[in-house]
Amino acid sequence: MRIYFYVVLLTCLLVNRSFGQARQYTQFGKVNLTEFDIQSTTSDTSTPAIVLSDVGVSEFEGNGNGNFTLVFKHHKRILIKNRLGFDAATIFISLYNGENSSSTEKLEDFEAYTYTRENGRISETKGKKDAVIQEKVNRERVLRKFTFPNIKEGCIIEFRYKVKSPFYNRLRSWNFQSEYPTLWSEYKVVIPPLFDYISSTYGYLDYTVNELSYVPKTYTIRDPISKMQDNNVFTVSGEALVNVWAVKDAPPFLAEPFVYSNLNHIKRIQFQLKSINYSATSTTKVIKDWSETAKDLLKDPDFGAQLEEDNNWLNEIVGKMNKQGELEASRSIYEFIRDRFVCTDFDSKWLSQSLKKTFETKTGTAADLNMLLVAMLRKAGLQSTPFIVSTRENGFVNQNYALPAQFNYTLCRVRINGQYYILDGAHKKLGFGDIPVYCYNGMGRIIDNTALPVVLSPDLLQENKYTNIKIANDDRSMRATIKIVYGKIESFQLRNKITSGKEEEIVRQILTNTPSDFKLLSFSFDSLDQFEKPLQLHIEMNYTTDPDASVLYFNPILLNEWTKNPFISTQRNYSVELPYKFKEEYQIEIAIPKGYKIEEVPSSSKLNMNGNDIRYEYTTRKDSQSVAISNLINASRIIFQKTEYNALRTFFMNIVKKNGEQLVFKKSE
């Protein structure tokens, strides 16, 4: 998009907010001996590397193409403490690769050095520019990769570079944390007066520096094709916005289990161009409302434009499926895509090819398959629309603005007999109306003329599992009859694991925690190919007892899935995010072995956390013939703050302990 500029003069009040800490600069190439002995205050001495300084600057300059160039400068210095930190010596620089030189980001002024300490002096090894290699990511992105020379334990590496980008709307984001402790991380942006960006900050660390100020700036832009040949140079003047953020002594970001996405927790900042203000009375909105944004997406050739075409090549195949009612026709079309097409990329929002090519090749990305699903449902006369979400790994979205770039996955939404269904044709063995767990990440957005949000909160997911075991006894053996009814999510996961000839292997994995004395006799699955129904597993096992044993020990939790505490760490940095609510019911009835009597039975017990957020019940009943034990774990809440972590850890530690208690049978006299 070409911009023709007016002379802009903005008068702004000077605002400066600084929080308690002067900025710390590291001059490139000026390394002193004391830096080789630096220790981190936020990590122990075993840390493999320390980021001594990480500084970025994004600013703008006028260019000769009638526009602005965005210039990003990056300077980083790292102390490598031991061999485990050698990975830090390979760096990656992501660049947008356009169709021509004017739409391609350019890497410039790359410099890299390795510093070593030898006999009280500093020796340096310069990296060669031709050692920077290029790797293609996709049709839009490339990576420039460089590995430092002469890497040793105790060395310091340093690099700097500049990226010039024609995409002034893509102000680079910045991470203040990495996998290593960072002594100083700083990001500065200088924004011309006509650009209005919004920023979003993530993570829990406080800024050491957070400064906002204005400085007078003049930008000179030359328009090479202006009709005003004698005056094709424009200037934009005014008060440029200067923002500086810095974090001192940032601890390493350590990935923790039960977190939807690290992006939700790592200290970072990202930007989105909101508007271009040519003058006080002339403004172009870049971020529109959702209604306008949805209309633009439906006209986009890489998204919805193909849905507006006739697509008459679908008439024959859809006609064969459209002889039944709405629900039956929708199922037939959905199953046609799900069962006959192969998904090549499950992280996709944009089309990678035409819908016709997807149909002909029977392959495509998740977006390709689900957009084809939308087109086929429309051809059947049904109201169907694209539906976009941000998957859990992609992180939460900012709901305050219409930002399609935050979303990374396209689904299908259809109205059938007045009821709405969300479909995903990219996953084999997924039931009609079901979508993957990772799509439940807060909010999705319908892409039609309403552009309405749809709640996909993780706590909408409820997983129920039921296990029933009966153990009969004769003089020499114990025979176990087991029935397991899985929840919808685990049914989907198991069906995907089970392939022809692998059923027994999967069953033996399920029986991993059963006593080794039990032998598998037979098994069978119910509803293996009926994807809307819960999967059921039936197992027969046998255990030969020692007739001379005076005492028999037996753990009644025969299929114990809680042999280990899932929360093993003594500390927690982030909230605990369970994938879904769950309820696990377990019942077992054990006939008392002939010639024995009950010596010990685990006592009944109840535990709960925060009322009934999570509750656990262990109930024992016995008579002269048998012992019956029921076990229940019910989690009705999925998000727990880090201040609740110790209580959560203790709760599950008690479950593991209780589930390990034994039944004791003693030989009758």
C-alpha positions as CSV (number, residue, x, y, z in Angstrom):
1,M,0.0,0.0,0.0
2,R,1.5,3.3,-1.1
3,I,1.1,6.3,1.2
4,Y,1.2,9.9,0.1
5,F,2.1,12.2,2.9
6,Y,1.3,15.6,4.0
7,V,3.4,17.7,6.2
8,V,2.4,16.8,9.7
9,L,3.2,18.9,12.7
10,L,2.0,17.6,16.0
11,T,2.4,19.4,19.3
12,C,2.4,17.0,22.2
13,L,3.1,17.3,25.9
14,L,6.3,15.8,27.1
15,V,5.7,12.7,29.2
16,N,8.4,10.9,31.0
17,R,7.9,8.0,33.4
18,S,11.0,6.2,34.8
19,F,10.9,3.6,37.4
20,G,13.9,3.5,39.7
21,Q,16.7,2.2,37.6
22,A,19.1,3.9,35.2
23,R,19.7,2.1,31.9
24,Q,22.7,-0.1,31.6
25,Y,24.5,-0.1,28.3
26,T,27.1,-2.6,26.9
27,Q,29.3,-1.2,24.2
28,F,29.9,-3.6,21.3
29,G,33.4,-5.0,21.3
30,K,34.3,-3.7,24.7
31,V,34.6,-6.8,26.9
32,N,36.5,-6.7,30.2
33,L,38.0,-9.6,32.2
34,T,35.5,-9.3,35.0
35,E,32.7,-10.3,32.7
36,F,34.1,-13.9,32.5
37,D,33.5,-14.3,36.3
38,I,30.0,-12.9,36.4
39,Q,27.3,-14.9,38.3
40,S,23.6,-14.7,38.0
41,T,21.6,-13.6,41.1
42,T,18.5,-15.4,39.8
43,S,20.0,-18.8,39.0
44,D,22.5,-21.2,40.7
45,T,26.1,-21.6,39.6
46,S,25.3,-24.6,37.4
47,T,23.4,-22.4,34.9
48,P,24.9,-23.2,31.4
49,A,24.9,-19.7,30.2
50,I,24.1,-16.1,31.2
51,V,22.8,-13.4,28.9
52,L,24.9,-10.4,30.0
53,S,23.1,-7.9,27.8
54,D,20.3,-8.0,25.3
55,V,19.3,-4.7,23.6
56,G,17.0,-4.0,20.7
57,V,15.9,-0.8,19.0
58,S,13.2,-0.3,16.4
59,E,12.9,3.0,14.6
60,F,11.7,4.3,11.3
61,E,13.4,6.2,8.4
62,G,12.0,7.6,5.2
63,N,12.9,5.8,2.0
64,G,12.9,6.4,-1.7
65,N,9.8,4.4,-2.4
66,G,7.3,6.9,-1.1
67,N,7.1,5.2,2.3
68,F,8.8,4.3,5.6
69,T,11.4,1.7,6.3
70,L,11.3,0.0,9.7
71,V,14.9,-0.5,11.1
72,F,15.4,-3.1,13.8
73,K,18.8,-3.3,15.5
74,H,19.8,-6.1,17.9
75,H,22.9,-6.4,20.1
76,K,23.4,-9.3,22.5
77,R,26.3,-10.6,24.6
78,I,26.3,-14.1,26.3
79,L,28.6,-15.8,28.8
80,I,28.8,-19.5,28.1
81,K,29.5,-21.2,31.4
82,N,29.7,-24.9,30.4
83,R,29.1,-27.3,27.5
84,L,25.3,-27.4,28.2
85,G,25.3,-23.7,27.1
86,F,26.8,-24.4,23.7
87,D,23.3,-24.2,22.1
88,A,23.4,-20.5,22.8
89,A,26.2,-20.2,20.2
90,T,23.8,-20.9,17.4
91,I,21.5,-18.0,16.6
92,F,18.5,-17.6,14.3
93,I,17.2,-14.4,12.6
94,S,13.7,-14.6,11.1
95,L,13.1,-12.6,7.9
96,Y,10.1,-12.1,5.8
97,N,10.8,-13.1,2.2
98,G,8.6,-11.3,-0.2
99,E,8.0,-11.7,-4.0
100,N,10.6,-9.0,-4.9
101,S,13.4,-7.0,-3.3
102,S,11.1,-4.1,-2.4
103,S,8.9,-6.5,-0.3
104,T,11.7,-8.4,1.4
105,E,13.4,-7.8,4.7
106,K,17.2,-7.4,4.5
107,L,19.8,-8.4,7.0
108,E,22.7,-5.9,7.2
109,D,25.8,-5.0,9.3
110,F,26.0,-8.5,10.8
111,E,29.0,-8.9,13.2
112,A,29.8,-11.7,15.6
113,Y,32.8,-12.4,17.9
114,T,33.8,-15.1,20.3
115,Y,36.0,-13.9,23.2
116,T,38.2,-16.2,25.3
117,R,40.3,-15.5,28.4
118,E,43.9,-16.8,28.0
119,N,46.7,-16.0,30.5
120,G,44.9,-13.0,31.8
121,R,44.3,-11.5,28.4
122,I,41.2,-11.5,26.1
123,S,41.5,-13.2,22.7
124,E,38.8,-12.7,20.1
125,T,37.7,-14.7,17.1
126,K,35.6,-13.0,14.4
127,G,32.8,-14.8,12.8
128,K,32.7,-14.8,9.0
129,K,29.8,-13.3,7.2
130,D,29.7,-16.1,4.7
131,A,29.0,-18.5,7.6
132,V,25.5,-17.1,7.8
133,I,23.3,-19.7,6.0
134,Q,19.7,-19.4,4.9
135,E,17.0,-21.9,5.7
136,K,13.5,-21.7,4.2
137,V,10.6,-21.9,6.6
138,N,7.7,-21.4,4.3
139,R,6.8,-19.3,1.3
140,E,6.9,-16.2,3.4
141,R,9.7,-16.7,5.9
142,V,13.4,-17.6,5.9
143,L,15.8,-18.1,8.8
144,R,19.3,-16.8,8.8
145,K,21.4,-19.2,10.9
146,F,24.9,-18.6,12.3
147,T,27.1,-20.7,14.7
148,F,29.9,-18.9,16.5
149,P,33.5,-20.1,16.0
150,N,35.9,-21.2,18.7
151,I,33.3,-22.0,21.3
152,K,34.7,-23.1,24.7
153,E,33.5,-23.4,28.2
154,G,33.8,-19.9,29.8
155,C,33.8,-18.0,26.6
156,I,31.8,-14.9,25.8
157,I,29.9,-14.5,22.5
158,E,28.6,-11.2,21.1
159,F,26.7,-10.3,18.0
160,R,24.8,-7.4,16.4
161,Y,22.9,-6.9,13.2
162,K,20.4,-4.7,11.5
163,V,17.2,-5.7,9.7
164,K,15.6,-3.2,7.3
165,S,11.9,-3.9,6.6
166,P,9.5,-2.3,4.2
167,F,6.6,-3.5,6.5
168,Y,6.2,-0.5,8.8
169,N,3.1,-2.3,10.2
170,R,5.2,-5.2,11.6
171,L,6.9,-3.6,14.5
172,R,9.0,-6.4,16.1
173,S,8.0,-8.0,19.4
174,W,10.6,-8.5,22.2
175,N,11.2,-11.2,24.8
176,F,12.8,-10.0,28.0
177,Q,13.3,-13.6,29.1
178,S,15.0,-16.7,27.6
179,E,16.0,-20.1,28.8
180,Y,19.1,-18.5,30.5
181,P,19.2,-15.8,33.2
182,T,19.4,-12.3,31.7
183,L,21.2,-9.6,33.5
184,W,19.8,-6.8,31.4
185,S,17.2,-6.8,28.6
186,E,16.1,-3.6,27.0
187,Y,13.9,-2.7,24.1
188,K,13.4,0.8,22.6
189,V,11.0,1.9,19.9
190,V,10.8,5.3,18.2
191,I,7.5,5.8,16.4
192,P,6.8,8.6,13.9
193,P,3.9,10.9,14.8
194,L,1.5,9.6,12.1
195,F,1.6,6.0,13.4
196,D,-0.5,4.8,16.3
197,Y,0.5,1.4,17.7
198,I,-1.1,-0.6,20.5
199,S,1.2,-2.7,22.7
200,S,0.4,-5.9,24.6
201,T,2.6,-7.0,27.6
202,Y,2.6,-10.6,28.9
203,G,4.3,-12.3,31.8
204,Y,4.6,-11.5,35.5
205,L,8.0,-9.7,35.8
206,D,7.9,-6.0,36.6
207,Y,9.7,-3.5,34.3
208,T,12.9,-2.0,35.8
209,V,12.6,0.8,33.2
210,N,9.4,1.9,31.6
211,E,9.9,5.3,30.0
212,L,7.6,7.3,27.7
213,S,8.8,10.5,26.1
214,Y,8.5,12.5,22.9
215,V,11.3,13.9,20.7
216,P,11.1,16.2,17.6
217,K,11.7,14.2,14.4
218,T,11.7,14.9,10.7
219,Y,11.4,12.1,8.2
220,T,12.2,12.6,4.5
221,I,10.4,10.5,2.0
222,R,10.9,10.5,-1.8
223,D,8.2,9.3,-4.1
224,P,9.9,8.0,-7.3
225,I,6.7,8.1,-9.4
226,S,5.1,11.3,-8.2
227,K,3.7,13.5,-11.0
228,M,5.3,16.4,-9.3
229,Q,8.7,15.9,-10.8
230,D,10.2,19.0,-9.4
231,N,8.9,18.4,-5.9
232,N,8.7,14.6,-5.2
233,V,10.2,14.8,-1.8
234,F,7.9,14.9,1.3
235,T,8.7,15.5,4.9
236,V,6.9,14.3,8.0
237,S,7.7,16.3,11.1
238,G,6.4,16.2,14.6
239,E,7.0,14.7,18.0
240,A,8.0,11.0,17.7
241,L,7.0,8.7,20.5
242,V,9.9,7.1,22.3
243,N,9.2,4.1,24.5
244,V,11.9,2.2,26.5
245,W,11.3,-0.9,28.5
246,A,13.9,-2.8,30.4
247,V,14.1,-5.7,32.9
248,K,17.1,-6.2,35.2
249,D,18.1,-9.7,36.4
250,A,15.3,-11.6,34.6
251,P,15.3,-15.2,35.8
252,P,15.5,-18.0,33.1
253,F,12.1,-18.9,31.7
254,L,11.7,-22.6,32.7
255,A,8.9,-24.5,31.0
256,E,6.6,-26.1,33.5
257,P,4.0,-28.9,33.1
258,F,0.3,-28.0,33.0
259,V,0.7,-24.8,31.2
260,Y,-1.3,-24.1,28.0
261,S,1.4,-22.0,26.4
262,N,4.7,-20.5,27.4
263,L,3.7,-17.4,25.5
264,N,1.1,-16.6,28.1
265,H,3.8,-16.4,30.8
266,I,7.1,-15.3,29.4
267,K,7.9,-11.6,29.9
268,R,7.4,-10.1,26.4
269,I,5.8,-7.3,24.5
270,Q,4.2,-7.2,21.1
271,F,2.7,-4.5,18.8
272,Q,0.0,-4.0,16.3
273,L,-0.5,-0.9,14.1
274,K,-3.8,0.6,15.0
275,S,-4.1,3.6,12.7
276,I,-2.3,6.0,10.4
277,N,-3.0,9.7,11.2
278,Y,-2.1,11.8,8.1
279,S,-3.5,14.9,9.8
280,A,-5.9,16.0,12.5
281,T,-8.8,15.3,10.2
282,S,-7.5,12.5,8.0
283,T,-7.0,9.0,9.6
284,T,-6.9,5.5,8.2
285,K,-7.9,2.8,10.5
286,V,-5.7,-0.3,10.3
287,I,-7.4,-2.2,13.1
288,K,-11.1,-2.1,12.3
289,D,-14.0,-3.5,14.2
290,W,-14.7,-7.2,13.9
291,S,-17.5,-6.7,11.4
292,E,-15.3,-4.9,8.9
293,T,-12.4,-7.3,9.6
294,A,-14.5,-10.3,8.9
295,K,-15.7,-8.8,5.6
296,D,-12.0,-8.2,4.6
297,L,-11.1,-11.8,5.4
298,L,-14.0,-13.1,3.3
299,K,-12.6,-11.1,0.4
300,D,-9.1,-12.3,1.0
301,P,-7.9,-14.8,-1.8
302,D,-6.0,-16.7,0.9
303,F,-9.0,-17.0,3.1
304,G,-12.6,-16.6,2.1
305,A,-12.7,-15.3,-1.4
306,Q,-13.0,-18.8,-2.9
307,L,-16.2,-19.5,-0.8
308,E,-17.9,-16.7,-2.8
309,E,-17.3,-18.5,-6.1
310,D,-19.9,-20.9,-7.7
311,N,-17.7,-24.0,-7.1
312,N,-19.9,-25.9,-9.5
313,W,-17.3,-28.7,-9.6
314,L,-18.8,-29.8,-6.2
315,N,-22.3,-30.3,-7.5
316,E,-22.0,-34.0,-8.3
317,I,-20.3,-35.2,-5.1
318,V,-22.5,-33.0,-2.9
319,G,-25.6,-34.0,-4.7
320,K,-25.0,-37.7,-3.8
321,M,-24.8,-36.8,-0.1
322,N,-27.7,-34.3,0.0
323,K,-30.6,-36.6,-0.4
324,Q,-31.3,-36.9,3.3
325,G,-32.1,-34.4,6.0
326,E,-29.8,-31.6,7.1
327,L,-28.1,-33.5,9.9
328,E,-27.5,-36.7,7.8
329,A,-26.2,-34.6,4.8
330,S,-23.8,-32.7,7.1
331,R,-22.5,-35.9,8.6
332,S,-21.9,-37.4,5.2
333,I,-20.0,-34.4,4.0
334,Y,-18.0,-34.2,7.2
335,E,-17.1,-37.9,7.1
336,F,-16.2,-37.6,3.5
337,I,-13.5,-34.9,4.3
338,R,-12.4,-36.5,7.6
339,D,-12.0,-40.1,6.3
340,R,-10.7,-39.5,2.7
341,F,-8.4,-36.5,3.1
342,V,-4.9,-36.2,4.6
343,C,-4.0,-33.2,6.6
344,T,-0.4,-31.9,6.0
345,D,-0.3,-29.1,8.5
346,F,-2.4,-28.8,11.7
347,D,-1.2,-25.2,12.4
348,S,-2.9,-23.2,9.7
349,K,-5.3,-20.4,9.3
350,W,-4.7,-19.4,5.6
351,L,-5.4,-21.4,2.5
352,S,-2.2,-22.9,1.0
353,Q,-3.9,-23.8,-2.4
354,S,-7.2,-23.6,-4.2
355,L,-10.2,-25.5,-2.9
356,K,-10.3,-27.4,-6.2
357,K,-6.7,-28.6,-5.8
358,T,-7.4,-29.7,-2.3
359,F,-10.4,-31.7,-3.5
360,E,-8.5,-33.3,-6.4
361,T,-5.3,-34.2,-4.4
362,K,-7.2,-35.2,-1.2
363,T,-4.5,-33.4,0.8
364,G,-4.1,-30.0,2.3
365,T,-3.6,-28.1,5.5
366,A,-6.2,-27.9,8.3
367,A,-7.4,-24.6,6.8
368,D,-7.6,-26.1,3.3
369,L,-9.7,-29.1,4.5
370,N,-12.0,-27.1,6.7
371,M,-12.6,-24.4,4.1
372,L,-13.5,-27.1,1.6
373,L,-15.9,-28.5,4.3
374,V,-17.5,-25.0,4.5
375,A,-17.8,-24.9,0.7
376,M,-19.4,-28.3,0.5
377,L,-21.9,-27.6,3.3
378,R,-22.9,-24.4,1.5
379,K,-23.3,-26.3,-1.7
380,A,-25.7,-28.5,0.2
381,G,-27.8,-25.4,1.1
382,L,-26.6,-25.2,4.7
383,Q,-25.6,-22.0,6.5
384,S,-21.8,-22.6,7.1
385,T,-19.0,-20.2,7.9
386,P,-15.3,-20.3,8.7
387,F,-14.5,-20.1,12.4
388,I,-11.0,-19.0,13.6
389,V,-9.4,-19.8,17.0
390,S,-6.0,-19.4,18.7
391,T,-4.9,-22.8,19.8
392,R,-3.5,-23.3,23.3
393,E,0.1,-23.4,22.1
394,N,-0.4,-20.2,20.2
395,G,-1.4,-18.4,23.4
396,F,-4.3,-16.2,24.5
397,V,-5.6,-13.5,22.3
398,N,-6.3,-9.8,23.1
399,Q,-10.1,-9.6,23.0
400,N,-10.1,-5.8,22.9
401,Y,-9.1,-5.5,19.3
402,A,-9.9,-7.2,16.0
403,L,-6.5,-8.8,15.4
404,P,-6.8,-11.8,13.0
405,A,-3.0,-12.2,13.2
406,Q,-3.4,-13.6,16.8
407,F,-5.5,-16.5,15.5
408,N,-3.8,-19.5,13.9
409,Y,-6.4,-22.2,13.2
410,T,-9.5,-22.3,11.0
411,L,-12.5,-24.5,11.7
412,C,-16.0,-24.9,10.2
413,R,-19.2,-23.8,11.8
414,V,-22.6,-25.0,10.5
415,R,-26.2,-24.4,11.4
416,I,-28.3,-27.6,11.3
417,N,-32.0,-27.5,12.2
418,G,-31.5,-24.4,14.3
419,Q,-28.5,-25.7,16.2
420,Y,-24.9,-24.8,15.6
421,Y,-22.0,-27.2,15.4
422,I,-18.3,-26.6,15.1
423,L,-16.5,-29.1,13.0
424,D,-12.9,-30.1,12.3
425,G,-12.4,-32.3,9.2
426,A,-8.6,-32.4,9.6
427,H,-8.4,-35.0,12.4
428,K,-9.1,-38.7,11.8
429,K,-11.4,-40.5,14.2
430,L,-12.8,-37.3,15.6
431,G,-16.6,-37.4,16.2
432,F,-19.1,-35.1,14.4
433,G,-19.4,-31.9,16.4
434,D,-16.2,-32.5,18.3
435,I,-13.0,-30.4,18.0
436,P,-9.5,-31.0,19.5
437,V,-8.8,-30.1,23.1
438,Y,-6.2,-27.5,22.1
439,C,-8.9,-25.4,20.4
440,Y,-10.5,-24.6,23.7
441,N,-8.4,-21.5,24.6
442,G,-10.9,-18.8,25.5
443,M,-12.7,-17.4,22.5
444,G,-13.2,-18.1,18.8
445,R,-14.6,-15.8,16.2
446,I,-17.2,-16.5,13.5
447,I,-16.1,-15.0,10.1
448,D,-19.3,-13.8,8.6
449,N,-21.3,-10.6,8.5
450,T,-22.0,-10.9,12.3
451,A,-18.4,-11.7,13.3
452,L,-19.7,-12.8,16.7
453,P,-17.4,-14.3,19.3
454,V,-18.0,-17.8,20.6
455,V,-16.8,-18.9,24.0
456,L,-14.4,-21.9,23.9
457,S,-13.3,-21.8,27.5
458,P,-11.2,-24.8,28.7
459,D,-13.6,-25.3,31.6
460,L,-16.3,-26.2,29.1
461,L,-14.6,-29.6,28.7
462,Q,-15.7,-32.3,31.0
463,E,-14.0,-35.7,30.8
464,N,-15.6,-38.7,32.6
465,K,-14.1,-42.1,33.0
466,Y,-15.6,-45.2,34.7
467,T,-13.8,-48.4,35.7
468,N,-15.4,-51.5,37.1
469,I,-13.5,-54.6,38.3
470,K,-14.8,-57.9,39.7
471,I,-12.3,-60.4,41.1
472,A,-13.4,-64.0,41.6
473,N,-11.4,-66.6,43.5
474,D,-11.0,-70.3,43.5
475,D,-8.5,-72.5,45.3
476,R,-5.5,-71.5,43.2
477,S,-6.2,-68.3,41.4
478,M,-7.8,-64.9,41.2
479,R,-9.6,-63.9,38.0
480,A,-10.2,-60.2,37.2
481,T,-13.0,-59.0,34.9
482,I,-12.4,-55.4,33.9
483,K,-14.6,-52.9,32.1
484,I,-13.3,-49.3,31.3
485,V,-15.6,-46.7,29.8
486,Y,-13.5,-43.8,28.6
487,G,-14.4,-40.1,28.2
488,K,-14.7,-38.5,24.8
489,I,-11.2,-37.0,24.9
490,E,-9.4,-40.1,25.9
491,S,-11.5,-42.2,23.5
492,F,-10.2,-40.0,20.7
493,Q,-6.6,-40.2,21.8
494,L,-6.8,-44.0,22.2
495,R,-8.5,-44.5,18.8
496,N,-5.6,-42.6,17.2
497,K,-3.0,-44.8,18.9
498,I,-4.8,-48.0,18.0
499,T,-3.8,-49.3,14.5
500,S,-4.3,-52.8,13.1
501,G,-2.2,-55.3,15.0
502,K,-1.3,-52.8,17.8
503,E,-4.3,-53.3,20.0
504,E,-2.5,-55.7,22.4
505,E,0.4,-53.3,22.7
506,I,-1.9,-50.5,23.7
507,V,-3.7,-52.7,26.2
508,R,-0.5,-53.7,27.9
509,Q,0.5,-50.1,28.2
510,I,-2.9,-49.5,30.0
511,L,-2.0,-52.4,32.3
512,T,1.5,-51.0,33.1
513,N,0.8,-50.5,36.8
514,T,-1.0,-53.7,37.5
515,P,0.9,-56.3,39.6
516,S,3.3,-58.4,37.4
517,D,1.7,-61.6,38.7
518,F,-1.5,-60.8,36.8
519,K,-1.5,-62.3,33.3
520,L,-3.6,-60.9,30.4
521,L,-6.0,-63.6,29.1
522,S,-8.2,-61.6,26.6
523,F,-9.4,-58.2,25.7
524,S,-11.9,-56.5,23.4
525,F,-12.9,-52.9,22.4
526,D,-16.4,-51.7,21.9
527,S,-17.3,-48.7,19.6
528,L,-13.8,-48.6,18.2
529,D,-15.2,-47.2,14.9
530,Q,-18.2,-45.3,16.3
531,F,-16.4,-42.0,17.0
532,E,-19.3,-40.2,18.7
533,K,-19.6,-43.0,21.3
534,P,-17.3,-43.5,24.3
535,L,-14.7,-46.2,23.8
536,Q,-15.1,-49.3,26.0
537,L,-12.4,-51.8,26.9
538,H,-13.1,-55.2,28.3
539,I,-10.2,-57.2,29.9
540,E,-9.9,-60.7,31.4
541,M,-6.8,-61.3,33.6
542,N,-5.7,-64.2,35.8
543,Y,-3.4,-64.3,39.0
544,T,-2.2,-67.7,40.4
545,T,-1.8,-67.5,44.2
546,D,0.6,-69.5,46.3
547,P,-1.6,-72.0,48.3
548,D,1.0,-72.1,51.0
549,A,1.3,-68.4,51.6
550,S,0.2,-67.5,55.1
551,V,-0.5,-63.9,54.1
552,L,-1.6,-62.4,50.8
553,Y,-1.1,-58.7,50.0
554,F,-3.2,-57.0,47.4
555,N,-3.6,-53.4,46.2
556,P,-7.3,-52.9,45.4
557,I,-6.5,-50.0,43.0
558,L,-5.6,-52.5,40.4
559,L,-5.4,-50.0,37.6
560,N,-3.7,-47.2,39.5
561,E,-3.1,-44.2,37.4
562,W,-1.9,-42.1,40.3
563,T,1.3,-43.9,41.3
564,K,3.2,-40.7,41.1
565,N,2.4,-37.1,42.0
566,P,2.0,-35.1,38.8
567,F,3.3,-32.0,40.7
568,I,6.8,-33.1,41.7
569,S,8.5,-29.7,41.8
570,T,8.7,-28.0,45.2
571,Q,8.2,-24.6,43.6
572,R,6.0,-23.2,41.0
573,N,6.5,-20.0,38.9
574,Y,3.2,-19.9,37.0
575,S,-0.4,-20.9,37.4
576,V,-1.4,-24.6,37.0
577,E,-3.7,-25.1,34.0
578,L,-5.3,-28.5,33.9
579,P,-6.4,-29.4,30.3
580,Y,-10.1,-30.0,31.3
581,K,-12.4,-30.9,34.2
582,F,-12.4,-34.6,34.9
583,K,-14.2,-37.2,37.0
584,E,-12.7,-40.6,37.4
585,E,-14.8,-43.3,39.1
586,Y,-13.3,-46.6,40.1
587,Q,-15.1,-49.6,41.6
588,I,-13.7,-53.0,42.5
589,E,-15.3,-56.0,44.2
590,I,-12.9,-58.7,45.5
591,A,-14.0,-62.1,46.6
592,I,-12.1,-63.2,49.7
593,P,-9.7,-66.0,48.7
594,K,-10.8,-69.4,49.9
595,G,-9.0,-70.4,53.1
596,Y,-8.3,-66.8,54.0
597,K,-9.9,-64.0,56.1
598,I,-9.5,-60.3,56.0
599,E,-6.7,-59.0,58.2
600,E,-6.4,-55.4,57.1
601,V,-8.6,-53.1,54.9
602,P,-7.7,-49.5,53.9
603,S,-9.9,-47.1,55.8
604,S,-12.4,-44.9,54.1
605,S,-11.2,-41.4,53.4
606,K,-12.3,-38.1,52.0
607,L,-10.2,-35.2,50.8
608,N,-11.1,-31.9,49.2
609,M,-9.4,-28.7,48.2
610,N,-11.1,-25.3,48.3
611,G,-14.5,-26.7,49.0
612,N,-15.2,-29.0,46.1
613,D,-12.8,-27.6,43.5
614,I,-11.1,-31.0,43.7
615,R,-12.4,-33.8,45.8
616,Y,-11.2,-37.4,46.5
617,E,-13.2,-40.2,48.1
618,Y,-12.0,-43.6,49.0
619,T,-14.8,-45.8,50.4
620,T,-14.5,-49.4,51.8
621,R,-17.2,-51.9,52.4
622,K,-16.7,-55.5,53.5
623,D,-18.7,-58.6,54.5
624,S,-17.8,-62.3,55.1
625,Q,-17.5,-63.0,51.4
626,S,-16.0,-59.9,49.7
627,V,-14.5,-56.5,49.9
628,A,-15.8,-53.6,47.8
629,I,-13.8,-50.4,47.3
630,S,-14.8,-47.3,45.4
631,N,-12.5,-44.5,44.4
632,L,-13.5,-41.1,43.1
633,I,-11.4,-38.1,41.9
634,N,-13.4,-35.1,40.7
635,A,-11.8,-31.9,39.5
636,S,-14.5,-29.2,38.8
637,R,-11.9,-26.4,38.5
638,I,-8.9,-26.3,36.1
639,I,-6.9,-23.1,36.8
640,F,-5.0,-22.8,40.1
641,Q,-2.8,-19.8,41.0
642,K,0.8,-20.4,41.9
643,T,-0.1,-19.4,45.5
644,E,-2.3,-22.5,45.6
645,Y,0.4,-24.8,44.2
646,N,1.6,-26.2,47.6
647,A,-1.9,-27.1,48.6
648,L,-2.5,-28.8,45.1
649,R,0.8,-30.7,45.4
650,T,-0.1,-31.9,48.9
651,F,-3.5,-33.0,47.8
652,F,-2.2,-35.2,45.0
653,M,0.6,-36.5,47.2
654,N,-2.1,-37.7,49.6
655,I,-4.0,-39.4,46.8
656,V,-0.8,-41.3,45.7
657,K,-0.2,-42.4,49.2
658,K,-3.8,-43.5,49.8
659,N,-4.0,-45.4,46.4
660,G,-0.9,-47.4,47.5
661,E,-2.5,-48.9,50.6
662,Q,-2.8,-52.7,50.6
663,L,-5.5,-55.2,51.4
664,V,-4.1,-58.0,53.6
665,F,-5.6,-61.5,53.7
666,K,-4.4,-64.0,56.4
667,K,-4.7,-67.7,56.1
668,S,-7.5,-69.1,58.3
669,E,-6.6,-71.4,61.1
